[in-house]
């Protein structure tokens, strides 16, 4: 199409495989058939080229897809992921186009070009601009005189509407199911057939929705569009007066940024669990006063940008809390290049409810614990600070596991899922099973017999254990068990198994 | 050290406590015996469903079986053991009471029931599993008083944390209440190896995975039958010995149950044998027009005498009473099976096999040596069978009559699915495995196929295979038998507990037909047969036109035109000879007499096929092979089938006349033939048969050949009497098709679902026989299909029952309101204010075509907003004038299939050929006979049938339908495997192959198949798949 007047022109961008593209970008050069599947109906909704080459297409049942490709991989469709990706795309386009509307149902975006006509007089220019902003993203673009036609991919600017819509199926026009069903039951399955019937007659038969639809097709009624509003992203920036090579040179500036952040958060009664410090060196080509975008959803930041992520065990807002953790994180860090600008941004905040002053020491203790944990995690790494979690299980060692500390652990709750009754006492801390000579022990009571859970891969075929309480020669009470020989054919008395110590009671 | 026989297990569950235990009653009995137990009690939960099987096992495994059951009340268990027959009746009555006040599969019990029911001959074992921490001592004292030294505390040791405290609590309780303690394993499995299976079934029952359920699962295998040495370590000697003492009190044995027939079937003033004989002779005179042939009379006397000796008169009279009811209600019926060997049954009117026409073998039905009760199956019209069932309930009452149970067991699919879910496999993955599993693949069994699919790569893959194999055959739940009744003189619950079935107004006993046979109780089978319904409907239509009522017996016999039709394999819809295999055989066998038809029906069966009788018979019939007999005795047996044994009775008779078997031995042979694969008894019979025949001067080759043929019958050949019963109906339906085709098709269509063919295929067949079929019409159709006579010619008027989404009650309202001259407009119908969905269904079916022209216009006229807004009512005037374009032929066809399941328009392929230029060139069905055998050919058609008989060695027969007829395609096994994706689910299939023509029989041997379903505008074409 040659140069067009873009007055009253709409551009619709459709992204039909967002989640799949997201996934493929994490697996570059992957030739395996990949699918996104709708979990409730087990049907394919998105398929990569390798899958399509084998005859797998959207709408196919997953069980049929398996017949066509033995080695495919699939993930379940997550609409919230696609919403997030769509938002990110809108953010990018927003840098060039102010009039954006989101089509969340169909993963699309409308761009109204009327106000841009001075800047983008040619359709091709617009298309090129969009292409640059959406590099590495698959999309379909269509221009038309109104939003609905643009979405449908029907361009009526060069010919009459009736001709432009010739043969276009109504089933993809987004009509309500019952309305579409009624129309197709009457043989009205394409737009042109519908347009041939006088609107008043259609309206009197089928009601307002069909009238609205036709008026939208004709551009006489504008649909309700969800205007895009950019996220409120907190971004603070400071330019340095000299290059800084080490952390000590950044301390003052960082504190200043955090102070501003505290003020902002205090005013809005918000707190954060994660902040990002953005460090610019001379290689950065852009404007550090603006939040730098990644070239795509997952790539690293542009050349010349280092980003440091700081997480907190619980939501915080005060300078005192944030700075100490930041300091721990950065004090030994080596920068890739001398820093010339520094920025701070926050992606997500949460409402903060002020806690009343209490004399309750446990709450004070919780706070101290939280602070300590924040510092330890920052110093050592989040996964290095762990606590014991209880689980349902038979074998004692499977009833406990060490997990990184989370916010829930700070409540110091003593309640835990206990499948043990008071009759099933066992030591809180287990040893690694240590072979013992039972002749040096005095056994008490009757055994408790436990068979390892056969459904666990490393336990299948493992032998029974008989647990008992026993006292050693020096009077210590231990928790011991006899591990039967899984292959023992002899009677229990002659079972050539082994005794182990698994924990101490005192 | 415990001596043997110093322990009796008094509480154990079999897998008849559905999804609560992991071993069969037989396994429990065998293991208890192997461990040296004195006795074992099978005490399933509120049930005795497993005791007969356990008892049968004790016939070969000598251990005392105690009959009992346990009941659960808030996790406390109450186990009752029958000490004698009276105790058993009390137990059965309690189970019945608890089951009948709860929905199917459940029961309602509280400990108070033990105080209110008479259980004076039962022992009670109480285990307070739920309440031991705070026991109800008051209840225990009451029970102790009520049961008077027959109450004990049951103790178990599971080596769980609470064990010690539990034992201490029970000891204390014993002292407080004066109840002695007795030990038990409370076993749910016979061996520790079954623990994974136990976990699996418990998880299936809870609807969770094993991992999710682990907190509730036993973490060791102590709930099993343990060795005496282990028991001695766990329990005090006194507790163990007490179990033996209790076992000695329980002396009830199952085979002491006395069954008594209902007595009201014998009128006052008669003795049973007198009344039976009177009715039999009256019937004989009716059957033989007052001139009973001497041979028949002689046989009847013998049969009556044998029945009297065995005291089976009531049995025959009970069935006679039922069929007399059916006769009075004009419900068609026919007895079949071994009963058709009986002259007595023929004279009473139970069966329809004329003994003058067939060689009967009464010993096949009853003999003194058989030592089992007779079995009479009676088929009734399937749509009226319920009337017969209700008659039985009304006559005998629900306390005296109940249906036998059927145990629904796990098959491969259900086992794989349930085990997989319990192990945590995603359902989608299990469905994929099942979809790819070819259960009829005889080369690779299912485990090998799953391994080939990579199941073992999953960490639980081996468990999936092993547990599925174990779970296959396990009972899932009890269901009702289709029509097997047990009727008793007194309360049936004295014999066996009764529980509610899923259907309202139905009750079912807890034993299945195998249990009934084991205990030699009598059962009456009231079965349904669709063809009887179809025949009655057709005969009624003929009678309406002719003014003369026709019964089955009135149909003219041996009509040559009927056989001519059958010889051309024109047998769609004809009873028993409409399958692909039968239609292939008809042009070869060319039946010309009734007996030929009997042979036709019997010969296309696994028995004759695997015994290689088919080809010899056909060759001899065609004169291509001489018919010879070694002697007159064999000739007497085999003459009617040209020297080839085809019927089961012939095999039995040969064993008697040629090998010298007695009647009883021959009967054992008959049983072994049905189960030879598992029992391995046939080698013993081989020796007897061959030696016996050699002794009588037969050649060894002949003897060995005969034995091979007998082996083939292991897959079940038909008894002649059974084939003859079916041939009666086959001939009747063929006669109707030949002479009254419209009535024939309408009878079938109104009796669907039944038979091999869908409504679509029957209608196509009717049109190919020049029977005009009129479309659904709001003004012409009734609910049922009808034969109408516009212009004097019989036509089929399709009925409203064909309309998907139209309910009969709405149709009745519509028909009641329809004016004699018919509706004049759609608005007139709308004024009836019928439900919207039903109106839409009628519109979709084209029922208003005469009023509005086509379905689009109908729907346009039916759509209105005027009901919502008054002011629009005026605005709607003139809207009906707007004319929508009519649908094209293809769209019409699609909608026909969607709304009716058939089309009266051009065949889909004819339409496709006109509208889809990309259709390949292909030969029509009607053109194939003009080709030469061996020629390469391409055919294309709708897939209307896929069959893979068990005798076909993996070969699949696919039936394609085009606009000129049907094409029979043969897909060899290996080709079927490699091209499975093409043909398995195809609706439209292209086949390139080679044609084979043998007389009238034409096949296309498939070479290359292509699924062309994407060319079809509709997936609504249905095929009849038998895999």
Boltz contact constraints between the chains, C-beta under 6 A:
constraints:
  - contact:
      token1: [A, 42]
      token2: [B, 428]
      max_distance: 6.0
  - contact:
      token1: [A, 62]
      token2: [B, 428]
      max_distance: 6.0
  - contact:
      token1: [A, 63]
      token2: [B, 431]
      max_distance: 6.0
  - contact:
      token1: [A, 63]
      token2: [B, 432]
      max_distance: 6.0
  - contact:
      token1: [A, 63]
      token2: [B, 435]
      max_distance: 6.0
  - contact:
      token1: [A, 66]
      token2: [B, 432]
      max_distance: 6.0
  - contact:
      token1: [A, 185]
      token2: [B, 859]
      max_distance: 6.0
  - contact:
      token1: [A, 186]
      token2: [B, 856]
      max_distance: 6.0
  - contact:
      token1: [A, 186]
      token2: [B, 859]
      max_distance: 6.0
  - contact:
      token1: [A, 186]
      token2: [B, 860]
      max_distance: 6.0
  - contact:
      token1: [A, 186]
      token2: [B, 884]
      max_distance: 6.0
  - contact:
      token1: [A, 187]
      token2: [B, 856]
      max_distance: 6.0
  - contact:
      token1: [A, 187]
      token2: [B, 884]
      max_distance: 6.0
  - contact:
      token1: [A, 187]
      token2: [B, 887]
      max_distance: 6.0
  - contact:
      token1: [A, 201]
      token2: [B, 882]
      max_distance: 6.0
  - contact:
      token1: [A, 204]
      token2: [B, 875]
      max_distance: 6.0
  - contact:
      token1: [A, 205]
      token2: [B, 863]
      max_distance: 6.0
  - contact:
      token1: [A, 207]
      token2: [B, 865]
      max_distance: 6.0
  - contact:
      token1: [A, 392]
      token2: [B, 215]
      max_distance: 6.0
  - contact:
      token1: [A, 394]
      token2: [B, 219]
      max_distance: 6.0
  - contact:
      token1: [A, 419]
      token2: [B, 215]
      max_distance: 6.0
  - contact:
      token1: [A, 423]
      token2: [B, 161]
      max_distance: 6.0
  - contact:
      token1: [A, 423]
      token2: [B, 162]
      max_distance: 6.0
  - contact:
      token1: [A, 423]
      token2: [B, 165]
      max_distance: 6.0
  - contact:
      token1: [A, 424]
      token2: [B, 161]
      max_distance: 6.0
  - contact:
      token1: [A, 446]
      token2: [B, 164]
      max_distance: 6.0
  - contact:
      token1: [A, 448]
      token2: [B, 161]
      max_distance: 6.0
  - contact:
      token1: [A, 449]
      token2: [B, 159]
      max_distance: 6.0
  - contact:
      token1: [A, 449]
      token2: [B, 220]
      max_distance: 6.0
  - contact:
      token1: [A, 450]
      token2: [B, 219]
      max_distance: 6.0
  - contact:
      token1: [A, 451]
      token2: [B, 220]
      max_distance: 6.0
  - contact:
      token1: [A, 454]
      token2: [B, 196]
      max_distance: 6.0
  - contact:
      token1: [A, 455]
      token2: [B, 210]
      max_distance: 6.0
  - contact:
      token1: [A, 457]
      token2: [B, 459]
      max_distance: 6.0
